[in-house]
Amino acid sequence: MKFSNVLLIQILHYKYAHFYQIITLQLRRELLHIVIVGAGPTGVEVAAEIHDLIEQDFSRNFPEDLQLDVQMTLLEASPTVLSAFDESLQKYTQKFFKRQRIQVRLGAQVKELKDQNTVILGDGSTIKCGMVIWSAGIGPRKLLGLLKDKIPVDPKWKKIPVDDFLRIKGQEDVFAMGDCAVMESKPLAATAQVAQQQGKYLAHLLNTVDKVSEDIGGANNQTLRPFFYRHQGLMAYIGRFHAVTEVCKPNKLANMLDGFSQAWWVH
Ligand SMILES: Cc1cc2nc3c(=O)[nH]c(=O)nc-3n(C[C@H](O)[C@H](O)[C@H](O)COP(=O)(O)OP(=O)(O)OC[C@H]3O[C@@H](n4cnc5c(N)ncnc54)[C@H](O)[C@@H]3O)c2cc1C
């Protein structure tokens, strides 16, 4: 079922219950409590989008006090939201979310989800809610597990270890790139800009030489450069047509973008 349908059902349930007074206010608020786990860019953007959905769309068709009954909590195990961003942008996002009534709880590690509506935290405290959205990272593909006898898998990263030329450790002329691979000399984030640059690099490498293992350290060594990642910047949508962005070219700048035109660009 689509996420918006689930939310709509919860809200219809709220409306029905509100009208006939068949459930208590406390239960209604619990049902309309959305917990998002992980305050990286994905978790922050999900919180922002749900906030927009409730504030800008659902508020037209549902009782005015609905917005007050819907609660959103963003849980993050580390001490900050958007850990890869500049500190000023992290603080800006936290303040912005506070104004939008999105509760951010830092240092809050989720230990367990019980009975589908109780989140249990590391310190033993619990949060009752109607919906939990997991945005605390992705796991490795099944395929990687099936191949574990044929190719190495890094025990820490649960990914295929590769050298600076994206060659799989211990293999000749076999490569891995993108989310499934980790560069041992410099582990990079699992992002599209890393995967895209690695794809271009590998295409060039394979078009340049016949047998990479012979050419590295061999006669063609001059033409074979190791993969070099060029960071283009970061951006996260934080709701109400606002985004935080870190631009890396020409200098590392920290900007805030406001207004409709930039927000349209964000989408
Ligand atoms: C919710 C979310 C939001 C994200 N937002 C951003 C963002 O804003 N910016 C950013 O830079 N990155 C973002 N990322 C990360 C980005 O999507 C990945 O880093 C990027 O897609 C990695 O590319 P890839 O080609 O390595 O893997 P993928 O894009 O995952 O591609 C792998 C492909 O292989 C297919 N596949 C898997 N197993 C098999 C099999 N056995 N046989 C055949 N095909 C198979 C899969 O179906 C998939 O199509 C986000 C990721 C998630 C989950």
The ligand as a MOL file (V3000), in Angstrom:
LIG
                    3D

  0  0  0     0  0            999 V3000
M  V30 BEGIN CTAB
M  V30 COUNTS 53 58 0 0 0
M  V30 BEGIN ATOM
M  V30 1 C 15.8190 6.5170 -0.1980 0
M  V30 2 C 17.1470 6.8480 -0.8420 0
M  V30 3 C 17.4350 8.1630 -1.1830 0
M  V30 4 C 18.6490 8.4810 -1.7870 0
M  V30 5 N 18.9060 9.7830 -2.1180 0
M  V30 6 C 20.0730 10.0880 -2.6910 0
M  V30 7 C 20.3600 11.4280 -3.0460 0
M  V30 8 O 19.5670 12.3390 -2.8290 0
M  V30 9 N 21.5640 11.6890 -3.6280 0
M  V30 10 C 22.4780 10.7160 -3.8710 0
M  V30 11 O 23.5540 11.0240 -4.4150 0
M  V30 12 N 22.2420 9.4490 -3.5540 0
M  V30 13 C 21.0650 9.1060 -2.9590 0
M  V30 14 N 20.7960 7.7930 -2.6300 0
M  V30 15 C 21.8400 6.7810 -2.9030 0
M  V30 16 C 21.8010 6.3770 -4.3490 0
M  V30 17 O 20.4850 5.9780 -4.7210 0
M  V30 18 C 22.7550 5.2010 -4.5470 0
M  V30 19 O 24.0140 5.5200 -4.0110 0
M  V30 20 C 22.9340 4.8740 -6.0090 0
M  V30 21 O 21.7010 4.5290 -6.5750 0
M  V30 22 C 23.9280 3.7060 -6.1440 0
M  V30 23 O 23.9580 3.2750 -7.4740 0
M  V30 24 P 24.3090 1.7780 -7.8100 0
M  V30 25 O 24.2630 1.7080 -9.3030 0
M  V30 26 O 25.5160 1.3360 -7.1020 0
M  V30 27 O 23.1270 0.8940 -7.1700 0
M  V30 28 P 21.5650 0.9150 -7.4820 0
M  V30 29 O 21.1220 2.2530 -7.9480 0
M  V30 30 O 20.9150 0.3100 -6.2880 0
M  V30 31 O 21.4420 -0.0480 -8.7370 0
M  V30 32 C 21.5870 -1.4510 -8.6250 0
M  V30 33 C 20.6350 -2.0790 -9.5980 0
M  V30 34 O 20.9230 -3.4640 -9.6780 0
M  V30 35 C 19.7180 -4.1900 -9.6620 0
M  V30 36 N 20.0060 -5.5180 -9.1030 0
M  V30 37 C 20.2310 -5.8590 -7.8180 0
M  V30 38 N 20.4610 -7.1870 -7.7120 0
M  V30 39 C 20.3850 -7.6800 -8.9560 0
M  V30 40 C 20.5250 -8.9810 -9.5170 0
M  V30 41 N 20.7830 -10.0340 -8.7470 0
M  V30 42 N 20.3900 -9.1030 -10.8400 0
M  V30 43 C 20.1190 -8.0360 -11.6240 0
M  V30 44 N 19.9700 -6.7960 -11.1660 0
M  V30 45 C 20.1000 -6.6120 -9.8470 0
M  V30 46 C 18.7980 -3.3670 -8.7650 0
M  V30 47 O 17.4450 -3.6640 -9.0220 0
M  V30 48 C 19.1640 -1.9450 -9.1760 0
M  V30 49 O 18.4140 -1.4800 -10.2670 0
M  V30 50 C 19.5960 7.4550 -2.0470 0
M  V30 51 C 19.3100 6.1390 -1.7000 0
M  V30 52 C 18.1070 5.8290 -1.0960 0
M  V30 53 C 17.8140 4.3970 -0.7280 0
M  V30 END ATOM
M  V30 BEGIN BOND
M  V30 1 1 1 2
M  V30 2 1 2 3
M  V30 3 2 2 52
M  V30 4 2 3 4
M  V30 5 1 4 5
M  V30 6 1 4 50
M  V30 7 2 5 6
M  V30 8 1 6 7
M  V30 9 1 6 13
M  V30 10 2 7 8
M  V30 11 1 7 9
M  V30 12 1 9 10
M  V30 13 2 10 11
M  V30 14 1 10 12
M  V30 15 2 12 13
M  V30 16 1 13 14
M  V30 17 1 14 15
M  V30 18 1 14 50
M  V30 19 1 15 16
M  V30 20 1 16 17
M  V30 21 1 16 18
M  V30 22 1 18 19
M  V30 23 1 18 20
M  V30 24 1 20 21
M  V30 25 1 20 22
M  V30 26 1 22 23
M  V30 27 1 23 24
M  V30 28 2 24 25
M  V30 29 1 24 26
M  V30 30 1 24 27
M  V30 31 1 27 28
M  V30 32 2 28 29
M  V30 33 1 28 30
M  V30 34 1 28 31
M  V30 35 1 31 32
M  V30 36 1 32 33
M  V30 37 1 33 34
M  V30 38 1 33 48
M  V30 39 1 34 35
M  V30 40 1 35 36
M  V30 41 1 35 46
M  V30 42 1 36 37
M  V30 43 1 36 45
M  V30 44 2 37 38
M  V30 45 1 38 39
M  V30 46 1 39 40
M  V30 47 2 39 45
M  V30 48 1 40 41
M  V30 49 2 40 42
M  V30 50 1 42 43
M  V30 51 2 43 44
M  V30 52 1 44 45
M  V30 53 1 46 47
M  V30 54 1 46 48
M  V30 55 1 48 49
M  V30 56 2 50 51
M  V30 57 1 51 52
M  V30 58 1 52 53
M  V30 END BOND
M  V30 END CTAB
M  END
